[in-house]
Every structure is written in structure tokens, then in C-alpha cells.
């Protein structure tokens, strides 16, 4: 048999390559002769660069950057041909902050701007920004500042970092230094920038925003969108309503305002790593993520993989830390079976949650071994 293993990360425990490796080891412990093909996946969020680097063998360039609060952080730029890939979560990620530190009124995307600036210096023609898992809500104001175009007030003074300060924005203090490089935002969030379904309302609370903060931030992003429309000649009309503008706290809007475009993150990754070719040759597909829930079937990695497997008539098994999606709903999406680490370790009543968080690799190996006994010819 040929088994294609293409999971997303298990947030908070294992990266996508680590998940794939654990599943491979478990399967081969039972049927070593079977062929396993690992194609770890990401949708633009944490793990975006690691997954692409593993598949392309591109050049990884370490970059010193800062986190959402301006503290030193380590990032990298992946160069593949004339394209550079950067990951917003390396500088803006929610995982970089403790719960008490989360405050989208003050967190900044400045660190992402440092990564983009480093990518520009490599001489590439295109920069793909993986957007997802961000702690920021500043519409890319911090990123623009790092690129030489800081948001300024009526007196021409640079504004403090964070989304709240954008309410006083009157212009940009310079021209973004991009040297004609094309920008592409890789994201599977199609939210607009503002409004009920915008960045502040939908994602602000998980970043630490109160209801009052959400209203303040939504108005601030509305104001800054007007500034971008007047200051940047390539800014498209109707910026606040464009799909993807609300991705990563408005970083999508900044990319669009700079003349860039948004593209599906999972579609981009699957194309770059050659997932379609691997699917064509597979007898069984194993995918998964940390939590398989109702959001998983809305443009996430698992939904994309399952749909592609279904179209080819290939069985698709999902292994997740926790499963809360019903069997019927999963079946419609093209999923044959689902397995939960929490259930594997005895369920919530018997410490399954703690075991799933502390021993995920063990659980994945054991489940994969069971799958090999069940599925292998």
C-alpha cells in the first residue's frame, strides 16, 4: 500500500512534520513494507515556512526580528527561486504571548515588516506572506513602519504601535521600500477588514479584546483604511469590504493596499509541495489537526485534503487531538473515519485531555499502528 500522510500541526504540541513522522513510525511498526509518503501541510499560519522548506529544499535565512510587544524574536526567510516566503506568526503570533499579555490595542506587526524587509534584500521578485495565528489588529501599520512608511498623526509624528492608535492616523510618513516586489498574502480567512464580520469583531476577542476594545479597534481600522486609500496609489477601491482584508488583524488589507493580492494558503501550499501528484498515487490518506471541529470543514487543511481524496475515490482518515464533528457531517466532507487522541487515552473523564497534550506522539504512533492493522493489505 501507499499511504499519504498530510496533517496540519497539532497546535500547542506538535508541528505538522512531527505529526507526520509519528504516524509514519506507528504504521511501519506493524507493516514495514508499506510505502508512506509524508506531505505535512499548513494554511498560512504557524508552521507555514517549515512545511514549505521541508518540501522545497529552499534556502532558509535566519532573521532577527521582534514579537508583538517589541521583544527580540527569531524568524527566517525561505527563498525558493525568485520567491521568498515569510510567516507572520514568527513575529506576530498569538503563541508568542501569555494570556495576560494579549492586547490587540497595543500589539504590533512591526516584526513582520522586518522579515519582509529582509526578504526584499535577497533580491527576489515575489514575497509570499503566510497570514494566520496573529496577536495583532493593527492593519499592518507596524509592518509599514518597518518598511519606512509609519502611520503618522496630523502633526506628522509617528503614532504609537498597536491598533488603537490608528484612530488618530492622518497619513504615512514615507513610501514603503519594496523595490517593486510583488506581495501575495497566503490565507484562508476571507473576512473583510471592518464590520460585524471584520477582523476586530471576529478575531479580536481571542486576541484579548473586550467588547469596548472591539468597537474602538473597528473604528480605528476604518480610519486607517481611508489613510491607505489616499496614501498608496495601488490601493484598490472599497478596501474595507474586500475578501481577505481582515486576515491576521488587517494584514491582508495592508498587502492589498500595497498592490498585492490574497491567495488561498492551503491551495498555495498544496501546489508548491506537489500534493495533487501524491494524492493521485495514494491508496489511503491520513490527515489531521489539533482540534477537528465545525471550523475544520470551512477552508481548513483537513477539509481541503478530504475533498481532494473524495474526488479521487480514496478513503481519508482524520486523526486529531480532539474530535467534535459528527460522523455524518464528516462523511459528507469526504472523511471515512475519525480518531481522537483524547478518546484513545480514555476520554475526558480518565485524563485523556492531559495525556493528549503531554503524550501526543505516543498516541499518534499507537493509533497509526491500529490503522495499519485495519487497512493494510
NORZIPE-V680577 format. One record per residue. N is the residue number from 1. RES is the residue in one small letter. PSI is psi in radians with two decimals (* if undefined). Layout:
n: {N,N}
res: {RES,RES}
psi: {PSI,PSI}
This chain:
n: {1,2,3,4,5,6,7,8,9,10,11,12,13,14,15,16,17,18,19,20,21,22,23,24,25,26,27,28,29,30,31,32,33,34,35,36,37,38,39,40,41,42,43,44,45,46,47,48,49,50,51,52,53,54,55,56,57,58,59,60,61,62,63,64,65,66,67,68,69,70,71,72,73,74,75,76,77,78,79,80,81,82,83,84,85,86,87,88,89,90,91,92,93,94,95,96,97,98,99,100,101,102,103,104,105,106,107,108,109,110,111,112,113,114,115,116,117,118,119,120,121,122,123,124,125,126,127,128,129,130,131,132,133,134,135,136,137,138,139,140,141,142,143,144,145,146,147,148,149,150,151,152,153,154,155,156,157,158,159,160,161,162,163,164,165,166,167,168,169,170,171,172,173,174,175,176,177,178,179,180,181,182,183,184,185,186,187,188,189,190,191,192,193,194,195,196,197,198,199,200,201,202,203,204,205,206,207,208,209,210,211,212,213,214,215,216,217,218,219,220,221,222,223,224,225,226,227,228,229,230,231,232,233,234,235,236,237,238,239,240,241,242,243,244,245,246,247,248,249,250,251,252,253,254,255,256,257,258,259,260,261,262,263,264,265,266,267,268,269,270,271,272,273,274,275,276,277,278,279,280,281,282,283,284,285,286,287,288,289,290,291,292,293,294,295,296,297,298,299,300,301,302,303,304,305,306,307,308,309,310,311,312,313,314,315,316,317,318,319,320,321,322,323,324,325,326,327,328,329,330,331,332,333,334,335,336,337,338,339,340,341,342,343,344,345,346,347,348,349,350,351,352,353,354,355,356,357,358,359,360,361,362,363,364,365,366,367,368,369,370,371,372,373,374,375,376,377}
res: {x,x,x,x,x,x,x,x,x,x,x,x,x,x,x,x,x,x,x,x,x,x,x,x,x,x,x,x,x,x,x,x,x,x,x,x,x,x,x,x,x,x,x,x,x,x,x,x,x,x,x,x,x,x,x,x,x,x,x,x,x,x,x,x,x,x,x,x,x,x,x,x,x,x,x,x,x,x,x,x,x,x,x,x,x,x,x,x,x,x,x,x,x,x,x,x,x,x,x,x,x,x,x,x,x,x,x,x,x,x,x,x,x,x,x,x,x,x,x,x,x,x,x,x,x,x,x,x,x,x,x,x,x,x,x,x,x,x,x,x,x,x,x,x,x,x,x,x,x,x,x,x,x,x,x,x,x,x,x,x,x,x,x,x,x,x,x,x,x,x,x,x,x,x,x,x,x,x,x,x,x,x,x,x,x,x,x,x,x,x,x,x,x,x,x,x,x,x,x,x,x,x,x,x,x,x,x,x,x,x,x,x,x,x,x,x,x,x,x,x,x,x,x,x,x,x,x,x,x,x,x,x,x,x,x,x,x,x,x,x,x,x,x,x,x,x,x,x,x,x,x,x,x,x,x,x,x,x,x,x,x,x,x,x,x,x,x,x,x,x,x,x,x,x,x,x,x,x,x,x,x,x,x,x,x,x,x,x,x,x,x,x,x,x,x,x,x,x,x,x,x,x,x,x,x,x,x,x,x,x,x,x,x,x,x,x,x,x,x,x,x,x,x,x,x,x,x,x,x,x,x,x,x,x,x,x,x,x,x,x,x,x,x,x,x,x,x,x,x,x,x,x,x,x,x,x,x,x,x,x,x,x,x,x,x,x,x,x,x,x,x,x,x,x,x,x,x}
psi: {2.67,2.08,2.13,2.13,1.93,1.25,2.86,3.10,2.78,1.67,2.28,-0.12,-1.12,2.51,2.89,-0.77,-0.61,-0.67,-0.84,-0.71,-0.69,-0.72,-0.74,-0.80,-0.72,-0.76,-0.83,-0.33,-0.37,-0.78,1.41,-0.34,-0.35,2.63,2.14,2.36,2.05,2.20,1.32,2.59,2.85,2.73,0.26,-0.36,-2.70,2.33,-0.08,-0.92,-0.73,-0.76,-0.80,-0.65,-0.72,-0.52,-0.52,-0.40,0.42,3.06,2.15,2.14,2.00,2.46,2.27,2.19,-2.83,2.75,-3.08,-0.28,0.19,0.14,2.63,2.44,2.80,2.28,-3.04,2.77,2.29,2.13,2.13,1.83,-2.20,0.29,2.39,2.47,2.30,2.71,2.03,-0.57,-0.39,-0.46,-0.46,0.11,2.46,-0.50,-0.22,-0.16,2.58,2.90,-0.69,-0.38,-0.15,2.07,1.67,-0.13,-0.44,-0.28,2.61,2.66,0.31,-0.71,-0.62,-0.66,-0.64,-0.67,-0.75,-0.74,-0.71,-0.66,-0.70,-0.70,-0.27,-0.24,0.26,2.88,-0.33,2.45,2.18,2.12,1.99,2.06,2.24,2.66,0.52,2.70,0.08,2.80,0.81,0.29,0.50,0.21,-0.73,-0.73,-0.78,-0.67,-0.75,-0.38,0.12,0.22,1.11,2.45,2.37,2.79,-2.96,-0.46,0.02,0.23,2.46,2.40,2.72,2.77,2.73,2.82,-0.59,-0.67,-0.34,-0.23,-0.40,0.18,2.38,-0.20,-3.01,2.49,0.29,-3.02,2.27,2.29,1.53,-0.18,0.64,0.19,2.38,2.40,2.40,2.22,2.07,1.89,2.64,0.36,2.12,0.36,2.56,3.05,-0.78,3.04,-3.02,-0.58,0.29,-3.10,-0.80,-0.77,-0.74,-0.78,-0.25,-0.81,-0.68,-0.25,0.06,0.13,2.37,3.06,-0.68,-0.68,-0.72,-0.79,-0.73,-0.81,-0.67,-0.76,-0.66,-0.71,-0.62,-0.77,-0.79,-0.54,-0.67,-0.72,-0.80,-0.68,-0.62,-0.53,-0.45,2.04,-0.41,0.08,2.21,2.69,2.66,0.68,-0.73,-0.41,-0.04,2.40,2.33,-0.22,-0.52,0.03,2.40,0.85,0.50,0.06,-0.55,-0.70,-0.70,-0.74,-0.78,-0.71,-0.48,0.16,0.15,-2.96,2.84,2.49,2.57,2.17,-0.80,-0.63,-0.71,-0.82,-0.78,-0.60,-0.79,-0.69,-0.02,0.68,-0.63,-0.73,-0.68,-0.65,-0.69,-0.49,0.03,2.61,-0.44,2.48,2.31,2.13,-3.11,3.08,3.06,-0.80,2.02,1.76,-2.88,-0.48,-0.38,-0.48,0.17,1.25,0.13,3.05,-0.87,-0.74,-0.74,-0.75,-0.82,-0.72,-0.72,-0.67,-0.75,-0.75,-0.42,-0.02,0.50,2.32,2.49,2.17,2.35,2.22,2.16,2.83,-0.76,2.47,2.12,0.13,2.38,2.72,-0.71,-0.78,-0.72,-0.71,-0.70,-0.58,-0.09,0.26,2.20,-0.82,2.73,2.54,2.40,2.31,-0.69,-0.80,-0.66,-0.62,0.27,0.00,2.98,-0.60,-0.37,0.51,0.35,-0.60,-0.82,-0.74,-0.67,-0.54,-0.55,-0.41,0.80,-0.67,-0.70,-0.83,-0.72,-0.72,-0.72,-0.73,-0.73,-0.64,-0.74,-0.70,-0.69,-0.72,-0.61,-0.70,-0.48,2.50,*}
